[in-house]
């Protein structure tokens, strides 16, 4: 695979993480209207959501690089992992700039 392909693949993974995080944040703001039930279950729900979120985003960021690593493409796995992290850092910087302007 060419370097450009890894760049696009990493961008797709990073955008997937960004959209997932945006969806969880939206849900967090609307959870009071969506969720009912006893108050005792809400912390359990929050912790389970945290675990599922960690697993999902971990899979989106680490899944393909781990597969490439164990397939013998160590260089490609490192490139894909760090380019995905680079996109996520870029999104974080953009978000920081946007938030600092308000």
Secondary structure as the mmCIF struct_conf table of DSSP 4:
data_model
#
loop_
_struct_conf.conf_type_id
_struct_conf.id
_struct_conf.beg_label_comp_id
_struct_conf.beg_label_asym_id
_struct_conf.beg_label_seq_id
_struct_conf.end_label_comp_id
_struct_conf.end_label_asym_id
_struct_conf.end_label_seq_id
HELX_RH_AL_P HELX_RH_AL_P1 UNK A 3 UNK A 34
BEND BEND1 UNK A 37 UNK A 37
HELX_RH_AL_P HELX_RH_AL_P2 UNK A 39 UNK A 70
TURN_TY1_P TURN_TY1_P1 UNK A 71 UNK A 72
HELX_RH_AL_P HELX_RH_AL_P3 UNK A 74 UNK A 101
#
